[in-house]
C-alpha cells in the first residue's frame, strides 16, 4: 500500500513540475541570501576583530607641537599604551597625496601582505589598495620630494582600514590618496613632519571618552598643545567597516524568513487544493483501510522534499561564494585576508529553517483537511465555492462582465491573493531598494559639495590661529560636542563670519537664512529632537564641560550634522579671542605650510571620489533589480498557474460559448494585474519604512544621517520592470490556457 502512495508522489511531481520548480527556486534564493549575507558579515567582522586585536588598533590618536617626555610614567599611571609617530603629506601631483608615517611597534602595527619589511633607508611600504590603484608592486620605485624610494612590500594598517584622507570625509579615493610607511630617519631628514601619538587603553570596560578626558587633562596640565584628537568610535576609518558588518548581519535573517513564509503560503494553498480535488480518492483510501497518519505522511512528502532540495542547493552554492563575496568587500576595506570560516549555524538555518517552517505549516493544513469522515470526503461536495467576506463587502455589480469576473476570481481565494500581494510588495521593495540607496548616497555626496557650500578648498589648522583671512578666503572656527550619554553622536558647532558668502543656508520652506544667528541642520535637529527656540545642552569633546546653545532656526540642508553660529559668539563660549579661527574656506589654492595643517579638503576630490564609488554600486543595483524581477516572475507564475488549474472548467466553458483565444487569455490571466499594481504601490511605503530603519541603525554606528530619498523616475522604472515581469509570466502561462480542452467541463460534470 505504501508503494502505491509513493508512485502517486512521483506522478504529482511530474504534473506540477513548473510550480514545484518555482517554489524550489524561491527557497533557493532565500537560503542562498541567508548564508551569503550572514557569512560575509560574520567573516568580515572576524577579520576586523582579529586585525584590530592582533595589530593593536588605536583607541585614540592626536598630534602635539613638541614631544611628550614622560610617556612611560603616563602609561603606568593611567593604564594605557602610548606610542609616538611622525607623519607628513606629500603631494605627488595636484590630485594625488601620499601620507607618510613612521613605523609603529606597539600600536597600529602594520600587517605585511606581500613583499618584505623595511630594512634600510630609501625603502617604503605602501598600502595595498592604493598600490593596486596606482600600479605599484614590490620592487617598483616612487619619487618623493626628489628622492627615490623602493617599494619593498604592501601592507594593511589597522587605523586606515577605510583609508580616508581626513577622518570627517565620507568617501575614499584610492587613486587620489594613500598611506605609506617609511623609516623615521628618512622623514626626519625631509623635515616638515607632524608629531603625533596613538593610545590604546588597557581597561576595555570603561568608556573611552571618560579615560580620554583624564588623559587630555593630564597632558594639558603639562602644557602640551593638543590637536586632531579623535577616538576610534568616531573615526570613520575604523567605524565604517563595522557599519557594513552590522548592516549585512541585520538583513541576513528577515529577508530569507519573509521568502520562506511566502513559500509556506503557496505550498499551503497547493496542499489544500490537491486534497480537496482528491477528496473522493482519499475517502476511497480510507475505505480500503489506509489510516490517517499514513495519508498525512504521504501528503507531507512534497512539503518536506521541496524545501530540502531548495535549501540544500542554496547552501551548497552559497558556500563557494563566500570567499569572492568577502574579497569584494575588501576592495573597499584594507584588511588582511586570512581565509573563510563557515558558520555552522547559518548552514543549518539555510537547510533546516525552510523544512521546519513549511513542514509545520503544511502538517496542520493537511491534518485539518483529512480530519473529515470517509463518507464526507467521498461526497466531495463540502468545499464548493462560497462567497467570502471580501466579496460581500465589494460591490461588483456596477462593473462590466470582464472586469467583474477578473476581480471575483482574485477575491475567491484570500490566501492566494495575499501570497501574490505580499510577494509583489517584497519584490517591488527589493527592486526599489537598490535605486533608493543610490539616490540617498548621491544626495549625501551632492549635499556635501553643492548648494550649501560655495568654496573649493577647506583648510583646517592644527592649532588656533588669530587675525583675518587671506584674500579670497573666509575664516571659520569649529569644536566637537556630543549629547550627554551618547558619546558616539559627535557633531561640530561651526563658527562662521556673520557676512559669509561661502555658506548658504535655507529654512525648511526653502527661504534663505541669515548666518548671523544660531542655525541647526535638519539631520542633527531630528536626531536631537529640537527645533527653533529650543536650547541644546551638550558636552564639549575637548574639555568635558557642558555648553548650552539657543537654536534660532532649523536649516533644511542635508549637508551633515552641524550647528552654525557667528564665529565671535562661538569663540566667546569657548573662552577664545574673537578673532580666533581654526581654518579657512577658499576658492583658490592657498600656500600654507603642511606642518600647520591637520587636513585639507578639496570639494573636487570629494566629487571624484563619489564618482569612483558609484561605479561598483551600479553593478550591485543591477544585481538587485535582476533578483527582484526573477522573484516577481516566480510569484506571478505560481499564482497564475494555480488560477488556471482551478479554472479549467470555466476556461472550457468560455471556449464552448465561442470566446476567442485572446479573450479567454485576458479573462483568466489578466485579473492579477490589479493585485500586481496594488502590491507595487504598497511596496513603496514598505521600502521607505525598511530603509528608514536600516539607515537609522547604520547612522548610529557611523554617526551619520542617511536620508531616504525616493526618485519618481526610478519608481517609474521599477514599475515598468514589474509590469514587464508580469507580461512575461502571462506569456509563460498562455500555453497552459490554450491546452485546456472543451471536454474539461464534461469531465468535471461526470465526476
NUDREN-281649 format. One record per residue (C-alpha): x, y, z. Coordinates in steps of 0.2 Angstrom, whole numbers, plus 5000, padded with zeros to 4 digits. Layout:
BEGIN
X, Y, Z
...
//
This chain:
BEGIN
5000, 5000, 5000
5014, 5012, 5004
5022, 5008, 4987
5006, 5014, 4978
5006, 5030, 4988
5024, 5033, 4983
5020, 5031, 4965
5007, 5045, 4967
5021, 5057, 4973
5031, 5055, 4958
5016, 5057, 4947
5011, 5073, 4956
5029, 5080, 4954
5028, 5077, 4935
5011, 5085, 4934
5016, 5101, 4944
5034, 5102, 4939
5033, 5120, 4934
5025, 5126, 4951
5037, 5115, 4961
5052, 5121, 4952
5046, 5139, 4956
5044, 5135, 4974
5062, 5127, 4975
5069, 5142, 4966
5061, 5154, 4980
5068, 5143, 4994
5085, 5143, 4985
5086, 5162, 4984
5081, 5163, 5002
5094, 5150, 5009
5107, 5157, 4997
5104, 5175, 5004
5104, 5169, 5022
5121, 5160, 5020
5130, 5173, 5009
5125, 5189, 5018
5127, 5181, 5035
5143, 5173, 5031
5151, 5188, 5023
5146, 5199, 5038
5152, 5186, 5050
5169, 5184, 5041
5172, 5202, 5038
5168, 5205, 5057
5180, 5191, 5061
5194, 5199, 5050
5191, 5216, 5058
5191, 5210, 5075
5207, 5199, 5073
5216, 5213, 5064
5212, 5226, 5077
5217, 5214, 5092
5232, 5206, 5084
5239, 5223, 5077
5233, 5233, 5092
5222, 5246, 5084
5222, 5263, 5092
5208, 5269, 5104
5214, 5287, 5102
5226, 5297, 5091
5231, 5315, 5092
5246, 5327, 5087
5256, 5339, 5098
5268, 5353, 5094
5283, 5345, 5104
5287, 5328, 5111
5279, 5321, 5127
5294, 5317, 5138
5286, 5306, 5151
5277, 5293, 5141
5282, 5278, 5152
5275, 5287, 5168
5259, 5291, 5159
5257, 5273, 5154
5259, 5266, 5171
5249, 5279, 5180
5234, 5279, 5168
5234, 5261, 5162
5237, 5263, 5144
5250, 5261, 5130
5256, 5276, 5121
5267, 5277, 5106
5274, 5292, 5096
5274, 5293, 5077
5278, 5306, 5064
5269, 5309, 5048
5268, 5321, 5033
5258, 5323, 5017
5267, 5323, 5001
5258, 5329, 4985
5264, 5318, 4971
5253, 5328, 4959
5239, 5341, 4960
5226, 5327, 4963
5236, 5314, 4972
5243, 5314, 4990
5253, 5301, 4999
5253, 5301, 5018
5270, 5295, 5025
5270, 5288, 5043
5284, 5281, 5053
5284, 5263, 5058
5275, 5258, 5074
5280, 5244, 5086
5267, 5244, 5100
5251, 5251, 5092
5244, 5251, 5074
5257, 5238, 5069
5257, 5236, 5050
5252, 5219, 5043
5263, 5214, 5029
5253, 5206, 5015
5266, 5205, 5001
5285, 5208, 4999
5297, 5212, 5013
5298, 5224, 5028
5309, 5239, 5029
5327, 5235, 5031
5336, 5251, 5026
5334, 5269, 5021
5326, 5273, 5005
5313, 5260, 5006
5294, 5262, 5008
5279, 5250, 5012
5263, 5255, 5003
5245, 5252, 5007
5238, 5238, 4997
5223, 5246, 4989
5232, 5262, 4985
5247, 5252, 4977
5235, 5242, 4966
5225, 5258, 4960
5241, 5266, 4955
5251, 5252, 4948
5264, 5250, 4962
5272, 5232, 4965
5286, 5226, 4977
5302, 5231, 4968
5295, 5247, 4959
5301, 5264, 4964
5292, 5281, 4968
5299, 5299, 4968
5295, 5308, 4985
5302, 5326, 4987
5316, 5322, 4975
5321, 5306, 4982
5318, 5289, 4975
5311, 5276, 4986
5309, 5257, 4983
5293, 5249, 4987
5298, 5233, 4997
5280, 5227, 5002
5262, 5230, 5003
5253, 5232, 5020
5237, 5235, 5029
5236, 5247, 5043
5223, 5245, 5057
5220, 5263, 5059
5217, 5265, 5040
5205, 5251, 5036
5194, 5263, 5027
5208, 5275, 5021
5200, 5292, 5022
5212, 5307, 5019
5203, 5316, 5033
5193, 5307, 5047
5177, 5318, 5044
5177, 5313, 5025
5164, 5301, 5018
5172, 5293, 5003
5189, 5285, 4999
5198, 5288, 4983
5212, 5275, 4981
5219, 5284, 4965
5220, 5301, 4975
5225, 5296, 4992
5236, 5283, 5000
5247, 5279, 5015
5265, 5273, 5016
5277, 5268, 5029
5295, 5275, 5028
5309, 5274, 5041
5309, 5288, 5054
5327, 5294, 5048
5320, 5297, 5030
5306, 5308, 5037
5316, 5317, 5049
5329, 5321, 5035
5315, 5328, 5024
5308, 5339, 5038
5290, 5347, 5038
5283, 5332, 5048
5269, 5332, 5061
5272, 5323, 5078
5258, 5313, 5084
5253, 5299, 5097
5242, 5284, 5097
5234, 5277, 5113
5227, 5261, 5117
5219, 5259, 5134
5221, 5243, 5145
5204, 5245, 5153
5191, 5240, 5139
5176, 5240, 5151
5177, 5259, 5155
5171, 5272, 5142
5185, 5278, 5130
5178, 5296, 5132
5180, 5295, 5151
5198, 5289, 5150
5202, 5301, 5136
5196, 5316, 5147
5208, 5311, 5161
5222, 5309, 5149
5219, 5325, 5140
5218, 5335, 5156
5235, 5327, 5162
5243, 5332, 5145
5236, 5350, 5145
5241, 5352, 5163
5259, 5349, 5157
5257, 5362, 5144
5255, 5351, 5129
5246, 5359, 5115
5235, 5345, 5108
5226, 5345, 5091
5217, 5332, 5079
5211, 5322, 5094
5200, 5308, 5089
5194, 5291, 5096
5191, 5276, 5085
5172, 5276, 5088
5171, 5292, 5079
5185, 5289, 5067
5176, 5283, 5050
5192, 5275, 5045
5188, 5262, 5058
5169, 5263, 5061
5163, 5262, 5043
5168, 5244, 5040
5158, 5239, 5056
5143, 5248, 5048
5144, 5236, 5034
5146, 5221, 5045
5130, 5226, 5056
5120, 5230, 5040
5123, 5213, 5032
5120, 5203, 5048
5104, 5213, 5052
5097, 5209, 5035
5103, 5191, 5033
5088, 5184, 5043
5072, 5195, 5039
5073, 5194, 5020
5075, 5175, 5019
5062, 5172, 5033
5050, 5183, 5023
5053, 5172, 5007
5051, 5156, 5017
5034, 5162, 5024
5029, 5166, 5006
5033, 5148, 5001
5023, 5142, 5016
5008, 5151, 5010
5009, 5145, 4992
5013, 5127, 4997
4998, 5128, 5010
4987, 5133, 4996
4993, 5119, 4984
4991, 5106, 4998
4973, 5112, 5002
4968, 5112, 4983
4976, 5095, 4980
4967, 5087, 4995
4950, 5095, 4990
4952, 5089, 4972
4956, 5072, 4978
4944, 5071, 4992
4934, 5056, 4983
4951, 5047, 4981
4956, 5050, 4999
4939, 5044, 5005
4942, 5028, 4995
4959, 5026, 5003
4950, 5027, 5020
4938, 5014, 5015
4952, 5002, 5009
4960, 5003, 5026
4973, 5017, 5025
4975, 5026, 5041
4975, 5045, 5043
4993, 5046, 5048
4998, 5036, 5033
4989, 5049, 5022
4996, 5063, 5032
5014, 5056, 5029
5010, 5054, 5011
5005, 5072, 5008
5019, 5078, 5019
5032, 5071, 5007
5032, 5086, 4995
5031, 5100, 5008
5047, 5092, 5016
5055, 5087, 4999
5054, 5105, 4991
5062, 5115, 5005
5075, 5101, 5007
5080, 5102, 4989
5079, 5121, 4988
5088, 5124, 5005
5102, 5112, 5002
5105, 5118, 4984
5105, 5136, 4990
5118, 5132, 5004
5129, 5122, 4993
5130, 5136, 4980
5132, 5149, 4994
5147, 5142, 5002
5159, 5144, 4987
5153, 5162, 4985
5158, 5167, 5002
5176, 5170, 4998
5173, 5180, 4982
5160, 5190, 4992
5172, 5194, 5006
5186, 5199, 4994
5173, 5210, 4985
5171, 5219, 5002
5190, 5220, 5004
5190, 5231, 4988
5184, 5244, 5000
5192, 5239, 5016
5211, 5236, 5018
5211, 5221, 5030
5222, 5206, 5028
5213, 5191, 5021
5216, 5176, 5032
5203, 5164, 5025
5185, 5160, 5026
5176, 5151, 5041
5159, 5143, 5038
5146, 5147, 5051
5138, 5130, 5055
5123, 5140, 5062
5120, 5149, 5045
5122, 5132, 5036
5110, 5123, 5047
5097, 5138, 5046
5098, 5138, 5027
5094, 5120, 5026
5083, 5116, 5041
5073, 5133, 5043
5063, 5131, 5027
5060, 5112, 5031
5053, 5117, 5048
5043, 5131, 5043
5035, 5123, 5028
5034, 5106, 5037
5025, 5113, 5052
5013, 5124, 5042
5009, 5110, 5030
5006, 5097, 5043
4992, 5107, 5052
4984, 5111, 5035
4985, 5093, 5029
4979, 5086, 5046
4964, 5098, 5046
4959, 5093, 5028
4960, 5075, 5032
4950, 5076, 5048
4933, 5073, 5039
4925, 5056, 5039
4927, 5045, 5024
4909, 5047, 5019
4911, 5066, 5019
4926, 5065, 5009
4918, 5053, 4996
4904, 5065, 4994
4916, 5078, 4988
4903, 5092, 4989
4908, 5101, 5005
4921, 5113, 4998
4910, 5121, 4985
4915, 5139, 4982
4907, 5151, 4994
4905, 5169, 4994
4918, 5176, 5007
4918, 5192, 5017
4928, 5201, 5005
4916, 5198, 4990
4902, 5203, 5001
4910, 5220, 5005
4915, 5224, 4987
4900, 5228, 4976
4905, 5221, 4959
4888, 5223, 4950
4892, 5240, 4943
4907, 5233, 4933
4906, 5225, 4916
4907, 5206, 4915
4925, 5205, 4910
4931, 5216, 4925
4918, 5208, 4937
4925, 5191, 4933
4943, 5196, 4935
4940, 5204, 4952
4929, 5190, 4958
4942, 5177, 4953
4955, 5186, 4963
4944, 5188, 4979
4938, 5170, 4979
4955, 5164, 4987
4960, 5176, 5000
4976, 5166, 5004
4981, 5166, 4985
4978, 5185, 4985
4988, 5188, 5000
5003, 5177, 4993
5003, 5187, 4977
5001, 5204, 4986
5014, 5201, 4999
5026, 5193, 4986
5024, 5208, 4974
5026, 5220, 4988
5043, 5211, 4993
5049, 5210, 4976
5045, 5228, 4972
5053, 5234, 4988
5069, 5224, 4984
5070, 5232, 4967
5067, 5249, 4973
5079, 5246, 4987
5095, 5247, 4976
5089, 5263, 4967
5084, 5271, 4984
5102, 5268, 4991
5109, 5275, 4976
5098, 5291, 4977
5102, 5293, 4996
5121, 5291, 4993
5120, 5303, 4979
5110, 5316, 4989
5123, 5315, 5003
5138, 5317, 4992
5130, 5331, 4982
5124, 5340, 4998
5142, 5340, 5004
5148, 5348, 4988
5134, 5358, 4981
5121, 5370, 4987
5126, 5374, 5005
5145, 5377, 5002
5152, 5389, 4989
5170, 5386, 4991
5183, 5375, 4983
5195, 5371, 4997
5194, 5369, 5016
5210, 5371, 5026
5210, 5365, 5045
5224, 5371, 5056
5232, 5360, 5070
5231, 5375, 5082
5220, 5390, 5084
5226, 5405, 5073
5221, 5423, 5076
5218, 5438, 5064
5210, 5439, 5047
5209, 5428, 5032
5219, 5430, 5017
5211, 5437, 5001
5198, 5426, 4993
5196, 5416, 5009
5185, 5416, 5025
5189, 5411, 5042
5179, 5398, 5052
5181, 5390, 5069
5174, 5373, 5075
5173, 5362, 5090
5166, 5345, 5093
5152, 5341, 5105
5141, 5327, 5109
5124, 5324, 5119
5126, 5318, 5137
5125, 5299, 5137
5128, 5297, 5119
5147, 5299, 5116
5147, 5292, 5098
5135, 5305, 5092
5148, 5318, 5089
5145, 5334, 5079
5153, 5351, 5075
5147, 5368, 5081
5155, 5379, 5067
5158, 5397, 5069
5156, 5407, 5053
5158, 5425, 5048
5142, 5435, 5050
5144, 5441, 5032
5149, 5425, 5025
5147, 5422, 5006
5154, 5404, 5006
5140, 5396, 5015
5121, 5397, 5011
5108, 5390, 5022
5089, 5389, 5019
5075, 5385, 5031
5063, 5371, 5029
5052, 5380, 5016
5067, 5385, 5005
5069, 5403, 5011
5086, 5410, 5014
5093, 5411, 5032
5105, 5424, 5038
5120, 5416, 5046
5121, 5429, 5059
5111, 5418, 5071
5112, 5400, 5078
5106, 5388, 5065
5105, 5369, 5066
5104, 5357, 5051
5089, 5346, 5049
5098, 5329, 5051
5105, 5335, 5068
5089, 5343, 5074
5080, 5327, 5070
5092, 5316, 5080
5092, 5328, 5095
5073, 5331, 5093
5075, 5350, 5094
5068, 5365, 5084
5069, 5384, 5083
5068, 5392, 5100
5074, 5376, 5110
5090, 5376, 5120
5103, 5362, 5117
5114, 5356, 5131
5129, 5346, 5125
5146, 5341, 5131
5162, 5348, 5124
5173, 5334, 5117
5189, 5343, 5121
5186, 5348, 5139
5171, 5338, 5145
5161, 5354, 5150
5143, 5357, 5147
5138, 5370, 5134
5121, 5377, 5130
5116, 5383, 5113
5100, 5393, 5109
5093, 5387, 5092
5086, 5402, 5082
5082, 5392, 5066
5082, 5375, 5058
5090, 5373, 5040
5083, 5361, 5028
5101, 5356, 5021
5106, 5338, 5022
5125, 5343, 5022
5129, 5334, 5038
5126, 5337, 5057
5131, 5354, 5061
5126, 5369, 5072
5131, 5386, 5063
5133, 5402, 5073
5143, 5418, 5072
5161, 5415, 5075
5163, 5428, 5088
5149, 5421, 5098
5156, 5403, 5097
5174, 5410, 5102
5167, 5418, 5117
5158, 5402, 5123
5175, 5393, 5121
5185, 5406, 5130
5194, 5412, 5115
5198, 5429, 5107
5185, 5435, 5095
5197, 5434, 5080
5202, 5415, 5084
5199, 5403, 5070
5204, 5385, 5066
5203, 5386, 5047
5200, 5394, 5030
5187, 5392, 5017
5194, 5397, 5000
5190, 5396, 4981
5209, 5397, 4977
5223, 5385, 4982
5232, 5393, 4997
5250, 5392, 5001
5250, 5385, 5019
5265, 5375, 5026
5260, 5357, 5028
5266, 5356, 5046
5252, 5369, 5051
5238, 5359, 5044
5228, 5345, 5051
5219, 5342, 5035
5215, 5350, 5018
5199, 5345, 5009
5195, 5349, 4990
5177, 5348, 4985
5183, 5342, 4968
5191, 5327, 4976
5175, 5323, 4985
5165, 5323, 4969
5179, 5312, 4960
5178, 5300, 4975
5159, 5299, 4974
5160, 5295, 4955
5173, 5282, 4959
5162, 5274, 4972
5146, 5274, 4962
5154, 5264, 4948
5154, 5247, 4958
5137, 5252, 4966
5129, 5251, 4949
5133, 5233, 4947
5125, 5229, 4964
5109, 5239, 4959
5108, 5229, 4943
5110, 5213, 4953
5096, 5218, 4965
5085, 5223, 4951
5088, 5206, 4942
5085, 5196, 4958
5069, 5206, 4961
5062, 5203, 4943
5066, 5184, 4945
5057, 5183, 4962
5042, 5193, 4955
5041, 5182, 4939
5041, 5166, 4950
5027, 5173, 4962
5016, 5178, 4947
5019, 5162, 4938
5014, 5152, 4953
4998, 5161, 4956
4994, 5161, 4938
4996, 5143, 4936
4985, 5140, 4951
4972, 5150, 4944
4972, 5140, 4928
4972, 5124, 4937
4957, 5129, 4947
4948, 5137, 4932
4949, 5123, 4920
4930, 5120, 4919
4927, 5139, 4917
4940, 5140, 4903
4932, 5126, 4894
4915, 5134, 4896
4922, 5150, 4889
4928, 5140, 4874
4912, 5131, 4871
4902, 5148, 4872
4913, 5154, 4857
4926, 5166, 4866
4941, 5168, 4856
4958, 5163, 4862
4964, 5181, 4866
4948, 5184, 4875
4950, 5168, 4886
4968, 5173, 4890
4963, 5190, 4895
4949, 5184, 4907
4960, 5171, 4915
4977, 5179, 4915
4973, 5197, 4916
4965, 5198, 4933
4981, 5198, 4943
4986, 5214, 4936
4976, 5223, 4949
4985, 5214, 4963
5001, 5217, 4955
4998, 5236, 4954
4992, 5237, 4972
5007, 5226, 4978
5019, 5238, 4969
5011, 5254, 4977
5011, 5246, 4994
5029, 5241, 4991
5034, 5260, 4991
5030, 5263, 5009
5037, 5246, 5014
5053, 5250, 5006
5053, 5268, 5014
5050, 5261, 5031
5063, 5247, 5029
5076, 5259, 5023
5072, 5272, 5037
5075, 5258, 5050
5091, 5252, 5041
5098, 5270, 5039
5094, 5274, 5057
5103, 5259, 5063
5118, 5261, 5052
5118, 5280, 5056
5120, 5276, 5074
5135, 5265, 5070
5145, 5278, 5060
5137, 5294, 5067
5130, 5299, 5050
5112, 5303, 5044
5107, 5295, 5028
5090, 5302, 5022
5078, 5291, 5012
5077, 5299, 4995
5064, 5292, 4983
5066, 5297, 4965
5050, 5297, 4955
5059, 5292, 4939
5066, 5276, 4947
5049, 5272, 4954
5043, 5273, 4936
5057, 5262, 4930
5054, 5249, 4944
5035, 5249, 4940
5039, 5246, 4921
5051, 5232, 4926
5037, 5224, 4937
5024, 5225, 4923
5037, 5218, 4911
5039, 5203, 4923
5020, 5202, 4924
5019, 5201, 4905
5032, 5188, 4903
5023, 5177, 4916
5007, 5179, 4906
5016, 5173, 4891
5023, 5158, 4900
5006, 5153, 4906
4996, 5157, 4890
5000, 5140, 4883
4993, 5131, 4898
4976, 5141, 4895
4977, 5136, 4876
4979, 5117, 4881
4963, 5116, 4891
4951, 5106, 4881
4932, 5109, 4879
4929, 5092, 4886
4935, 5098, 4904
4918, 5104, 4908
4910, 5087, 4903
4924, 5078, 4913
4920, 5089, 4928
4901, 5086, 4927
4904, 5067, 4925
4915, 5067, 4941
//
